[in-house]
Amino acid sequence: MRTFTTRWVSMLATALLMSVSVFSQDEKKFEITPAADLVSSYVWRGAYQTGVSIQPSLSLSYAGLSLTAWGSTDFSTTAKEFDLTLGYGIGGFNIGLTDYWWAGEGARYGNYPDNHYFEGTVGYNFGEKCPLSLTWSTMFAGGDKDESGDQYFSSYFEAAYDVDVWGVNFTPSVGISPWKGMYSDGFGVCSISLKASKEIKITDSFSLPVFTQAIIAPQNDSVFLVFGISL
């Protein structure tokens, strides 16, 4: 699973709203990027996962190719997630392959048929003149199965739009499930959200990025208001 804070828009974000770094062909440089988010609750694609969580990530990237490790651990239960994403981006186009593991503390990581979920993602960002991002993700192997053991091919489509207003970055987005799978029993609107992000100046040389996200989850008949800090 990917955090609503970035990936889909930062897991395959954002989107991909995954953690895919986009470089032009003449910007071939190797980068290592550590990061972390602290969130008041973890909500993924309109579904509540767990409470207050720390979500670290580590990304290696070169010439549009990236490998990202992303995790989530909460403060009150044994919830634990570890995801790996291999992505490639050029221009506004990006693709990715993600291995999700969210079996929890104490579960066997090597149980690939049941405890891992493999997903492919393709996305496109139209650029500054039209800051619209479209992402399609489909699970194709692992634990995403129905009662008879057949693959669901659970899919998720998300559209997001970024706009700056008075120094605040607003991102309205909508996510849908096109057919029966882990998200719904058929076509369903999983998430309608508005995220507001801003850097709060602490000193002349240091600012703290924070965000608040309001989420309506029609498929689960639920609502969420999430606060987060990016480190």
Secondary structure, DSSP 8 states (H G I E B T S, - for coil): ---TTSSS---------SS-----TT---EEEEEEEEEESSEEETTEEEESSEEEEEEEEEETTEEEEEEEEEESSS--EEEEEEEEEEETTEEEEEEEEE---TTS-TT-HHHHEEEEEEEEEE--TTS-EEEEEEEEEEES-B-TTS-B---EEEEEEE-EEETTEEEEEEEEEE-SSSSS-SSSEEEEEEEEEEEEEE-SSS-EEEEEEEEEEEGGGTEEEEEEEEE-
